[in-house]
Amino acid sequence: MNRKIRSLLLLLCAPLVAVYAQEQKEKLSGWSPEDIIKQEYVASMEFSPDGRLVVWEKKRPSTEKDKMVSDLYLTRLGENKEGQYATVQLTRTEESDFSPIFSAQGDLIYFLSSRDEGKKLWAMSIWGGEAYAVDSFATSIGNIQRLGNHSIAFIAEEGKSLYEQMLEKKKDNVMVIEDTAHFKANRIFAYDLKEKRARRLTDNRFPINEYAVSRDGNWMVSSHVGSPHYGADAQPKNKVYLWNLLSGDKKEILAKDYQTPNSFAFTEDNKGFYFSSVQSSDPEWNGAGVDLLHYFDLAESQAKKVNLQWDWGLGGNFQVVGNDVLAVLANGPLKKLAYYQKNGQEWKVKAVEAEGKGSHLNPANVALNGKDLLYIYSTASTPTQYLKGQLAVNRKDARITQQGELVKLNAHLANKKIGRTEVMRWTGALGEEVTGILYYPYNYQKGRAYPLMLAIHGGPSGVDQDQWKASWAYYPHLLAEKGAFVLMPNYHGSSHHGQEFVESIKGHYYEYELTDILNGTRKLIDEGKVDEDSLGVMGWSNGAILTTMLTVQHPDMFKVAAPGAGDVNWTSDYGTCEFGVSFDQSYFGGAPWDNLNGKTYNENYVLKSPLFEMEKVKTPTIIFHGSEDRAVPRDQGWEYYRSLQQLKQAPVRFLWFPGQPHSLQKLTHQVRKMEEEIAWFDRYLFGDYEPDNEAFSPESPLAQLLEKEKSARHQHLLGVWKDNLLLPEVLAVKKDSLQIGRYEVTNAQFRFFKPSHTFAAGEDNYPVHNVSFEEALAYTQWLSEKTGQQYRLPNSREAAGLQEKARETGSNENTLNYWAGYALTYDDVAELRQKLKEVKGSLIKEAGSFKPLVLGETKVYDLGGNVAEYYQKDGKAATYGYSAYDFVDASSAESKTTPEHTGFRVVRD
């Protein structure tokens, strides 16, 4: 790469952020759907065996793949500068690389990838170099784990059976629903890294749901799904096996009294493992409940419940620390940390202090030394941080001390409008406390009533906590910026509030949740914060279900509704939902045909179905659904839409996303969902709806003209006004860096410096030219004095980058190439210039007349044409760029400019 291109990259290739007049310098930018979609996040973080390195997986949006993809990064936990550790990117394809683990020696990183259909195990050195395939397999592999010092365990199928091969040969793609005879198992294999050979560890008949291996590689625990219909009816229960990998023996464990045991994690001494399970009143249906922590002792071959000394159970993940446990406990909208120190068959609980962050902290990984810790921190108004800390266990308590930040992601959020948030509490349907997260309108003013958007979570056993939330499904900050309160309520049936609370709606579906939500709404109205005539409601999945019923039972209350992937007909849900039997049995008290309350059928399936009351709905409703949704079957959307469309009492719009499951995966679909939803809100709630002009192209000359007029300040003159002076508008290259003018300095701007400067009528916004280099320098000095900031002309290094970009774009801007009307060649230039002599006027145009150069998120005009521009070279005059009379020669490294058509553009330090 030559010096000029390198300079160009340093100067221009970083994302640019518009900077307005000085008095608006600190003004924050607004939200858009794209801001939400382009967020990145860390999916996994793994310590090296010696605790000095961390390999982590970053999820990022890929426009090429139209989905999130993942790359791997390596961070060295030596000294950090300003809280940041040294990090290098390991992989950088548009495929996904994921599930990284270190080798036992810590010198290699093994990982999986979507490359080659996931049939390869990949590796790379911690010191860099290309990733390479360790080996290839007949089928895709998954869930790799280190197995002893020289092997890796993974899950894979055995390959295609003869039955499958014959169907494929016949091109027979008929699906036999829940085909028990051909219910195919995957199994666990051990791959010997020295011998380059895989051997089967398990002989299971049914598919593996989860597994974990002990640190010494001698033991393994696995759970297995017993039927193809288990997801629908939770029958038969998963079986859990303990494998002695030395002898090859296995035995079934946890055969009863444990609902959905999961999250197996062995202790450091290899004498047992921890796991969690659900405690509910209807375990036969895997009903919602609270998560409990258990320990399985290998020597005694039995499990024991760990006394959490906390009635609400676990509230997230737990991390094994040696033989102890660092756990997140359920604490409503907050988090609570506790440390459980193992002493024989008992555990001593210690409170955990975390520098004031404990109620918002989520441990992600603990190093083998039991001291180094990785964790995640955020609040509803603080974007997610990925932090490195130290865990110290004392006699009375445990403490987490922050040491540095693993990585800073989502820099684009730094200047976004983020308003006040708080945990809101009120009295619910049964006289109990209900919680929620309340987002205030940006620039909230006390005493003023605002619109309210109810954003209702799914589940129903989901929960909204005081942590960062900005997704395609829920985007409270964007709505708050538009001037609305947003309330995300934890209604009865939500998790993290205890077993009684989460189970309260079983047999009472809709009955308590709606009262909870309405009570919270009424509280905000009574406090004078919310205008009761400006209410909206939205939600996905169970949030959509509650959204719909609110518009049924309160037809005059809401101005707008946006349900996504929600049920309206429970009779059809029972058979078509992938978990319909277990869910409906749990919440509706039986199957549709069961005798209930003296009826010959379960009347809940009709009474609880909004479909049979759609004639009450008056709320303008926009419906979203994925075509491949099995959690809330796609035809629920059709039934919903068709009923409202036929009744004609409420405006309705239905968007169906092809190929999408319950959660939208394509980035383009996510953006479309938000754009449609926001437009619906603008139209029916905010009252500022402007329909798109479908005949207008944002790339058209008309768009350029409108953009120029939009950016004009005061009497349509380009620039910004300060203290009755018209000044150039500048753009920041990047934060705390060089800033450059959006346009060349104009005639109108220059005349404030030199009142005697004259120009033709109507040419106020034309670039100033025919001025000397000395006058250009004097202007920058005058501008510096007037504003108190340092303005100047570009220097040689900066001009090299600008010239490179000018050469790249000049033929499409106001240059001789443009006036030729064809692909001008060097041989035609001289003769064409003779023709120019017949032009009576000037070829120079008003600044911004041509399509701008898009740099990052903003636009710079006329960098490649109109007038050449001065820069300072060793204190003397020099020029870069091209005027309207100059030929842009892509084959020449020199700039051919005409000095009499030279203007200038300012930069600001």
N, C-alpha and C positions, 0 to 999 in steps of 0.2 A: 504494500500500500504506500503510495507516494505521500510526501509531506503535505501537499495541498489537500488531498482527500482526507488525510488524518485530521487536518485542521478543520475541515468541513464537518467531519463527524463530531468533533469536540464542540463545535459551535452550534450546529443546527439539528443534529439528529436526536438530541434529547427532547422529550415532550415539552411543548411550550404552553405557558399559561398566560392568558390575557391579563395585562395590567392596565387599569384605567387611569384616570387623573389621580394626582397625588393624594387628594383628599379622599379618594376611594381605594387607596392602595390595599388597605386591610379588608376590603369587602370580600366576603366568602362567595363561592360559586354554588349554584343550585344543583339539584339532583336530576338525573335522567335515568331511564331504564338501563342504558349502557353502563352507567357508573356502577349499577348493582351487579350486572352480569359479569363485568370484567374483574370482580373481586377474586383474589387468590387466597388459598388457605393451605395450612400444613395438615396432611392426612395421617402421617405417622412419624415418630421420632424414636430412634434406637441408639442406645449407648454402645460404644465398643467395649470389649471385655475389660480393658484397663481404665475405662471411664474418661479417656482423653479426647475421644472423637464422638460425634453424633452424625449419623446418616439420617436424612429425613426426606420425606416425599412432599413435593409441592404440587397442588392441584391448580391448574390455570385454564382459562378458556382458550380454546383453539378455534379460530374462525375456519380453518381448513377442514377440521373434523366436525365442526358445528356441535361441539360438546366439550366437557372438561377432560383434559388429559393431565398426566402427571409426569414430572421430572424428578430426578434424584439429586440431592445436594449433600456435601460433606462439610461439616463445621469442626474446626480444631479449637478445643477449649483451653487454649493457652491464655496469655494475657489478652485482654480486650481493650480496644481503644474506644473511648466514649461509650462504653457499654455494649460495643459490637464485637463479636468474635469473627475470626477469619473464616470465610466460607467460599467454597468453589462449587460450581455446577458440574455434576458428573455426567448427566445424559441430557440430550437436547434435541430429540426427534419429535415428530408430531404423533408418534405412537405413545402409549402409556407405559412407563417403567415404574414398578411398584413393589411393595412387600420386601424392602431391603433387610438383610440380616448380616451381621459380621461373621467371619470365620472364627473358630475357637481361638486362633492365634491373633486375630484382630488385624491381619494384614490384607485381607480380601473382603469385598462386599459381594454377597450373592443376592440376586433379585429376580423377579419375574417381569415379563413384558408382554404387551399385546402383539409384538412383532412375531411373525411366523405362527400366528394363531395360538400363541401361548404354549407351544410345544417344546420350548427350550428353557434350560436353566442358564442364567447369565451370571457373569462375574466381572469384576474389575478391581485393580489394585487401589489401595488407599492413597497411593502416590501419583495416581493419574494414569493416563493412557486410555486406549480404546477399550470399550466393553467387549467381551467375547463370550461366545456360547460355550458353556462347559460341556453340555451334552444335549442331544435331541431325544424326544420320546414320541411314542405312537399317538398319544392323545395329549391334550393340554393338561398342565399340572397346576396345582394351587396350594395355598396355605403352607409355605415352606417354613420349617423350623430346624434349628440346629439340633443334631442328635449326637451327643457325645462330642469327641474332638475331631472326628474324621468323616462324619456322615451328615447328610441332610435328609430330613423326613419331608414328604409331600403327599398330597392327595391326588389321585388320578383314577380314571376308568381303565379298564383292561384293554380297550379297543373294541372295534365293531364285531358283534356276534354274527354268526351265519345268518340268523334271522334278519338282522339289520342290513347286512350286505345284500341279501336277496331283495328286500324292499327297495334299497337304493338302486339296484340293478333294474328293477321294474319301474323305477321313478314313481314309486307309490308313496305319497306323502299324506295318506289318510291317517288321522290320529285316532287311536283307540283310547277313549277317555278312561283314566285311572286303570291302566292295564297292569293288573297285579301279576300276571304271568310273566311279564317282561319288565318288571320294576327293577331297573338296573342299579347295581351297587357301584359306588366308587370305593377305593381302598387306600390304605396308607402304605407307602413304600419308603424304603431307606436307600439312599444313594450314597455309595462308598466313594468318597472323593479321590482316594488313592487308586482303587481298582477300576474306577470309572464304570461302575456296575450298579444297577438297581435291583433290590430284592423286595418281595412282598412281605410286609409285616403282619397284615391282618387278613383273615379269611371270612370277613363279615358277609352276610347274605343281604343286608340292607344298607342304604347309603349312609355315609358319615355326615353328621351335622356339625360336629366340632371335635377337636382333639388337642391334647397338650402332652408334652414329654417332660420327664424330670431332667434336672440339670446334668446329672451323671449319665443320662441316656439309658438307664436301666428300667424305667417304668413309663407307662403311657396310659392315659385315660381317654376314652372316646365315647361320644353319644351317637345314636343311630336312629334314623327315621324308619318306622316300622311299616308304613303303607303309603301308597301314592295319594291317599285321601286324608292324610294326617293334617295337612294345612287347613282342610275344610272343617273337619269334625274333631280334631285333636285325638283321634283314636287310630291304632293303639298308642299308648304312651311311648315316648322315646326310651330306648334301652341304653344303659351306660355300662361300659365294660372297663375293667382294669387289666392291663396287659403287663406281664412280666417279660420284658424283652430279652432277658438272659436265658430263661427256661422256655419261653414261647407259650407259657400258660396264660389263660385268660379266665376271668370270672365276672359274672354280672354283679353290679353293685347299685346302690341307691334305687332298688326296685320299687320302693313305695315311700310314701310320706314326703316326696320331693317333687314339686311341680316345676317342670322345665328347668332342671339343673343345667347350669352353663357357666361360662367364664372360668374354666379350670386353670389354676396356676399353682405349680409346685413350689415348695419351700426350698431354701438354700441347702438344708441338711438332707433333702431327698427322702424325708420320712413321711411326707404327706402332701396334700394339696388343698387349696381353698377353692370354693365355688359358691355361687349364689343360686338361689331358687326363689320362686314366688310363693307367697302365702295368700290364699284367697278362700272364699267360702264355697266356690264351685270349681275345684281343681279338675273335675271331669271334663270341663270345657276350657281348661287353661284360662280361667277368668282373670280379669285384672285384679291386682292386689298390691302388696308391698314386697320389695326384694329383701331377702335375708341372707346373711353370710354364714357359711359352714366351713368346717375343716374335716377332711377325711384322713384318718390315721392309717397308714399302710400296715403297720404291725398289728393293730387291733382289727383292721378291716371293717371299720365302721366310721360313720360321720357324726359330728357333734356340732350343734348350733353355737356360733360365737355370740355371746351376749353383748349386743351393741350398746345396751343401756340407752336406747333411743327407739321410741315406739314407732316412728315413721319409717324405719328401715333405711336401706341404702338409697342414695339419691344420685348415683352415677357409678363410675368405675371404682375399682380398688386396685392398689398396687402392693404386691408382696415385697416387703423389705426384709431380706434375710429370712427369718421365720415369722416375722410380724406382718402387720397389714396397716397401710395408710389408706383410709376410706373416706369417700364423700358420702355424707348422710343427707337424706331427704330433709329439706328445710323450707318447703313452700317455694316462694319465688327466689330464694337465696340458696347458698350452699353452706354446709357445715362440715368441717374436717375433724377427723378423730384418728388417733393412732392406737392400735390394739397390739400390745406387747405380749407375746406368747410366753407362758411360764408353765411348763408341763401341759396339763389339759385345761388350763384356765387362761384368761386373757385380762390384762389390766388396761383399762382405757385411759388415754391421756388426751387432753385437749390440745389442739394444734393452733399456734399463733403464726400468722403469716404476714407480718408487717402491714396489718390493716386490710389485707386483700383476701382474707380467708373466706368471706361470704361470696366471693366472686372467682375463686381459684379452682382449677381443675387439674390435678396431677396427671401427667401423661406417661411418665416413665421414670424409674429409679435405677441408678447404676448398680452394678454388682457390689460396689463398696458400701452401699446402703446410705450414702451421704449425698451424692450428687443427684439432682432432681431436675426434670424438665416439666414445665407446667404451662397452662394456658390461662390467661386473664383477660376479662373484658367486663364492661357493664353495658347497660342499654344505651348509654351515650358515649362509650369508649370502645373504639374498634379493637378487634382481637389482637392480643400481644402473645408472643411465644417466648417464654423466659427460661433462663437457667438459674437454679437456686441451689441452696445447701440445706439439707435436712439434718437437724441436730435433735436427738432424743435425750431428754434430761430425766432426772429422777421424778419430777412432778408433771412435766409436760413435754411437748415437742414443738420445735420452731422451724419455720421455713424462712430463709434469708435470701433475698434476690441478689444475684451476682451479675447478671447481664442479660441481654436480649439475643436470642438465638438468631432471629432474622426479623427485619422490618419489611412487612408486606403492605400492599395497597396504599402507596404514597398518594394516590389520587384522592384518597379520603381526607387527607390532612386539612384541606381548605373547604371541605363541604359544610353546608349548613346543618349543624347538629344542635337541636334545642334541648331543653331541660327534660329529664325523665325522673320518674319516682315509682316506688312500690306503693300501690294504692290498696287500701284495705276497707272493707265495708261488710255489712251484715247480709247474709244470704238467705236462701229459702227456708232453711231449717234453724234459723237463729244463730248459725255458725259464721265464723269469720271467713270471708271470701277475699282472695287477693287478685291482683292483676298488675300489669305494667302500664303506666300512663305516660304517654308522650305528649308534651306540650307543643302548641303551635310555635314555630320559629318566631322570635321577637314577640312573645306573648306579653300582653298588657293586662294587668289585673283590672277587673271590673268590666271587661268586655266579654260578651258571649260569642263563642266560636262554633263552627260545625264539629260534629263528632263522627269518627269512623270507628265502629266496632270491628276489630280484627280477631276472629275467633279461631283458636287452635284446633287441630284435629285430634284423633285418638279413638274415643274420647279421653283416654288416659294419658294424653300429652300434658305438657305444662309449659307455661311461659315464665321465664326467669329473667332476673335483672342481668342480662348479658346481651352482647351485640346481636342484632337481628336485622338483616337487610338481604332479602332474597326475592326471587321472582314471585313467590307465593305471598309474601308479606314484606312490605317496604314502608314501615312507619315513618321513617325520616323524610321520605319524599312527600308523603301526605301531610306531615307536620309543616314542611316548607310551604305547602300550598295553603296553609292557614287553618288546619284542622287539629283538634285533639284526636289522638288514637288511643283507644283502650283495648288491651289484650287481656281478657279476663280468664282466671283459673276457676271455672265453674265447677259445681259438684260433678264428680266423675274424673276430675283431673288427678294426676299422680302427684307424689311428693308432699301430700297433705295428710297422709295416714290412711290405713286400710278402710276405716269407716267412711271416710270422705270419698275415696276412689270407688268404693262399692255401693255407695248410696243410691246410684241411679239404676242399679240392677232391678228390674221390675218397675222402675219409675222413669224410664227414658223420656226425655224432654221436660219432665215435670219440675225438676229443681233447677236445671241448667238455665232455662229461660228466665226464671225468677231471679236467679243470681245476676244474670247479665242486665236485666232491666233495672234491678236495684242499684247496680253500679252506675248505670246511665242516669237514673233519677238523682242520685247523689250529686253528680256533676252538674245537672240542671239546677238543682236546689242551691248549689254553691255559686251559681251565676257564671259558671265557666262555659257552659254549653247551651247553645240555642236549640230548644226542643223541636223547632221546625226545620232543623238542618241535621238530620241524623242519617247515617249510612251504615251498612253492615256488609262484611265480606268474610270469606273463610274458605279453606280447602279441606276436603274430606269430611270429617265430622264437623269441622267448622262450617262447611257448606250446608250440612244437614241442619244445623241449628240456625244458620242464616235463613234457610227456606222456611222453617217453621215459625220464625219470628215474623216473617212477612205474611204468613197465613193467619196467625193468631192476633197480629197487630197491623192490619192492612193499611191504616192511615198514619202509621208512626214513622215509616222510613221513606226517604226520598229516593234511595237507590240501594240495590242489592247486587252482590257479585259472588255467587256460589260457584266453587270449582270442584268437580269430582265428588258430588254429593248424591245420596240416595233420596228418592221420593216415594218409592214403592217397596215396602219390606217383603211383600209376598214373593216378588220376583228376585229380590236380593238373596233370599235363603238358598236358592239353588244355583245361582250364577256367580255369587261372590266367592273368591278363592278361600275365604275363611267364614263363609256365611253361616254354616251350621253352628259352629262354636260361638260366634259372636251373637247370633240371634237367640240361641238357646240361653246364653248368659244374660242378655239384657231384656229379652222379651218373655223369659220364663218357659220356653218350650218351642216345639215345632209349630208350623202353621195349622196343622191338623189336630193338635192336642186339645183335649177338653179343658176349658178354663172358665171359671166363674159360671159353671152350669151351661156354658155354650158347647156346641158340638165342634167348635173350632177355636183357635186362639185369636180372640178378637183384637189383640194388640197389633197384629199384622195389618189390620185395616185402620184401627183407631190412631195408630202411630204413623200412618203413611200420609204425608202431605198431598199426595196425588189426588186423594178423594175429597180434598177441600180447596183445590186450586181456584175455585170460583171466587174465593175471598180475596185473592191476591190483587193488589193495585200498584205494587211497587215496581218501577222500571228495573228489569232483571237481566243481567248478562251472565250466561252459563258457559262454563268451560269443561271440556272432557277429552281425555286421551282415548284414541280408538282401541288401544290394546289394554286398557285398564281392567284388571281382574279384581282389584280390591273394592272398587265401586264400579260395577260393570257399566260399560259404555252406554248401553241402552237406557240406563237411568237418565242420562242426559237427554236422550230422544223423548222419553216419556214426559220429562219436565218441560222441555221446549214445546212439544206438540200441545200439551194442555194449555199453556199460556197463550200460544199462538191461536188456538181455536177459540178460547174464551174472549180474547181481544179486550181485556180490561187493563192490561199493563203492557207497556213496550217490552219486547223481549228480543234478545240477540243470542245466538248459540254458535260457539266456536268449537270445532271438533278437530283435534290435532292428530293427523295420521301417524300411525306407528308408535305412538307414545303410551307408556304405561301410566300407573297412578301418579307418579311424579314426572313432570315434563323433563326430558333429558336434553333435547336440542336447544342450543342457545337461541337460535332464531325463533323457535316457538316460545321460549321464555320471554323474549323481548316483545313478541307480538301479543302475548297474553297481557303484559303490563301496559303496553300502548293502548290496546283496546279497552282495558279496564279503566285506565286513567281518563281516556276520552269519555267513557260512560259516566264517570264521576264528575268530570268537568261539565257535562251536559245536564245532569240531573241533580247534582249536589252543589257544586261550586258556582254554576251559572256562568261560566266563562268558556263555553264550548265553541270552538271554531272548526267547522268541518274542513278536512283536507281538500284542497283544490287538486283533483286528480289529473287535470290537464297541465299542471305546472311542474316543470322539471327543476330540481335544485341545482342542476348543472347548466342551466340555460343562461344566456346573456341577461335575460330579465332578472334571474336570480342574483346575478352579479350586481346589477343595478340596485336591486332592493337591499342587498347586503351592504353596499356602499352607503346608501341612504340611511340604513339602520345604524351604521357606525358613525355617521356624521354627528357633530355636536354643534348646537347653537347656530341657527340660521343656515343649517345644512352645510357648514364649512367643516372640512375634514380636520380632525385634531381634537384636543380637549381644552376646555376653558378653565383658567385659574387666575384669580385676581385680575379679571378683565384682560387677560393675555391669552391668545390662541397658541397652544403649544403642540408639539408633535405627540402622537400617541405611540407608546413603546410597548414592546412585548418582552417578557422575561424568557431567556433561553432555558433556564432552569432555576430552581430556588437559590437565592443568594448568588446569582451569577449575572453574566452580561445580559443587558436588555437592548433591543434594537427597534428602530422605528417601523411601524406597520407600513407607512408610506414614506416616500421622499418628502423632505421639507417642501411645503407648498408656497405659492406666491403670497397667499394671505398670511401665513405664519411668518414668512420672512419680512413682510412689511411692518410687523410689530417691532422688529429689530431695526429696520432701515425704512423710516417713513417715506423717504424719497423714492423707494423702489416702485416702479410703475409696470403695469401689464395691461393687456387688452381686457375689455369688459367681458365678464363671464368666465375669466380664466383664474378665479380665486383658488380653485382646487387643482390647478395645473402645477406640476413640479417646477420649483424655481430653477432657472438655468441662466446661462450667460452671466453668471456671477463668478468672481475670482476665487481661487483657493483661499486667499487671505480673508476674503469676506466670509467664506464658509467657516473658517477657524474662528473668526471674530463672533459669528453667530453662536457657536457652541459655548464660547466664553460668556457671552451675554446671557444665554439660557441658563448656564450654571449659576451665575450671580442671582438671577431672578428667582430661581427655584430652590437654591440651597443644595442642589444635587450636582453630581459631576457628569456633564455631558461632553462628548468629544466626537471626532471622526473615527471610523474604524482604523485599526493598525494593520500592518502588513500580514500578520498571521491570520487575522480575522478576514481580511480582504481575500486571501487565498481561498478560504472556504466559501466565501460569498461568490467569488468568480466561478468556482466549480459548479455551484448550484445555478448561477446565471447561465453558464454554457449549456447546462442540462435542460433548462426551461425556456431559454431565450427565443428559440425558433417559434414558440407558441405564444409569445408576448409581442409587444409593440417594437418590432425590429424589421429590418429590410426583408427578412425571410417571410414575415407575415404579409407585407405589402405585395410581395411577388405573387402570392396566391397559389403557389405550387412549391414543390421541394426544391428550393433554390440551391444551385451548385456554384462552386467557386468560379467556373468559367463564364457564368452569366452575370456576375456581380457588376463588372465594369460597365457593361452595356445598360444594365438596369439603372445604374446610377445616372447615366446620361438622361434617361427618361424622367428621373426625379426632378430635373431642372425645369420641367414644364409645370410642376406643382406650384401654385401661387401662394398657398398658405403653408402651414406647418404640419408635419406629420405627428408632432407630439400631441398626446391626448391627456384628458383629465386623469389624475391619479386614480387608480383602481378600476380602470375601464376594462381590463382584461382579467381572465380567470386567475385567482390568487394561487400562490404556492402554499399548499397545506403542510404545515409543520406541526406534528403532534396533534393538538386539539384546536389549533387556531390557524390564522391565515396571514401571509405577508404578500403585499402587492408590489408589482413592477420591479421585482428584484432582477429579472432577466431582460427588461426592456423599458422603453420610453425615453429615459436619459441615462447616460453613463453617470457614475457616482464617484466623488472624490474619496480618497483615503490618504492617510499620512504614511509616507515611506521615508524613514530616516529624517523626519522633520520637513520633508518636501512633498509637493503635490504629486499624486499618482491617481489613476482611475481603475475601476473595475466595472464589469457589466457592459451593457450595450445601449445605444440610443436607437431611436426609430429609424435612423439612417444607416445603422451598422449591420453588417453581415455576421451572423452567428455561424462560425466555421467549426463544426464538430471535430474536424481533423487537425485543427491548429491549437496549440497550447497557449497561444498568445491572445490577448484581448485587443481587438481592433476597434478603438473608440475614436470618436470625433470630439476633440476638446470643446468646441463651441456649443456642443449639446450635452454639457455635463452639469448635473445637479449634485445633491448630496443627501445622505440619510444619517441621522444621528444614532449614536449608541450611548447608553448610560451605565456607569459602573455601579 
